[in-house]
Amino acid sequence: MIPILIFLSIPPLASGGGYVLWSKGEKLELNNQNLKYPPPQSASTYAIGILAFFGVYAAQTPLFKLIVGPDANGTPSQSQPFPKTHHQKQQLGLFDPPKDIQALVKRMGPPVLVRCFAASVAFFIAGFAQTKYAIKKRNNGR
């Protein structure tokens, strides 16, 4: 039952959190420019926001290995051939399933938290960049 609840609750929480952080970035730029309402958006302003999100997230991915460890992206190490089956992984000692929920959280916690933080920063900066570009575009159009 718990996996089903987690599966059903994560997408709304992630999208809602992304929207809130994007809005916080937007509001920061609006406050910097002493504006109450955001300027009209266009396809180019949305494209800037999306590119900023993916660019900021991609720029942070090399840090995953420094914070979590050498196999943070799920890539096999270069010294050993990567086993293809579950049985081969168990024979080589590469796969040790978690015994309880505490072991699962200990194993998955740091990588998930690092990626959540990276996505949060990316959403915030994307909202900021999109609004900054929209304001600049509106001011240049006058």
KAFEN-V678420 format. One record per helix or strand of 2 or more residues. SS is the DSSP state (~ for helix, > for strand). FROM is the first residue (numbers start at 1). TO is the last residue. If there is no record, write none. Layout:
BEGIN
{{SS | FROM | TO} {SS | FROM | TO}}
END
This chain:
BEGIN
{{~ | 2 | 32} {~ | 43 | 68} {~ | 86 | 92} {~ | 101 | 141}}
END
